[in-house]
């Protein structure tokens, strides 16, 4: 029996606190990959995992941790022989879970859009990309989100929690984001799961653009596992299905190697 009751005659803007059974609350877990201040790291990706009942997936991951006696933090950049099996189990658990949605946004830090929109300010970029992604995440008119984000140390003038909530709600002209709280990713398996997925997506983009050589067998193993489960050959053109929405900045395609044939250059 579902607690949420959808009544199309009740408009979102007319909802009251007494209409709690008309409001669908969702938890969102946000992480990012790619150092905005590091010029050698060409791409930046933000990812959000949205689900209404996170404890089911969390309990499954915690049970596996206890069974394997494995309590290390999972990060894509620290994949190894020791943790690759649990990393693949975690990604597989996401695919087995119901009503889960993953959204990501990847941008080229050397691209025209990044320079034009954010004027070289990496922290404004982080905040604005998060806001843009959240607007895509809010799909149902009666959804209210709670955002749990990986903790990032930012300058004092960046009021991330306040600004993200204010901008999203003002843009959608309703209460769509109830609040924002940042956590240490070491304390939460779902933040670590987001890191694994967007890390794999970013790794694929770097491989495709020849930004890296790609000789890490554990990272390649997880990337292959993710692509097989999604049924895609790569993420350069983005990817979308019922549960995944992967957006890739078009400027990134300018980095693709030019292939030549008898008819001349093509991309």
Protein Blocks (a to p, Z undefined) as FASTA:
>chain_A
ZZbdcdfklcfklpcfklmmmpccdddddddedjfklmklmbdcddddddfblmlmmmmm
mmmmmmnopabdcdfklgcfklmmmmmmmmmmmmmpghiacddddddfkbmklmmmnnop
aklmmmmmmmmmmmmmmmblkbccddddddddddfklcfklmmmmmmmmmnopafbfbdc
dddfklpmklmmmmmmmmmmmmmmmmmnopagolafklmmmmmmmmmmnopabjknopad
fkbccdddfklmmmpccdddfkopcZZ
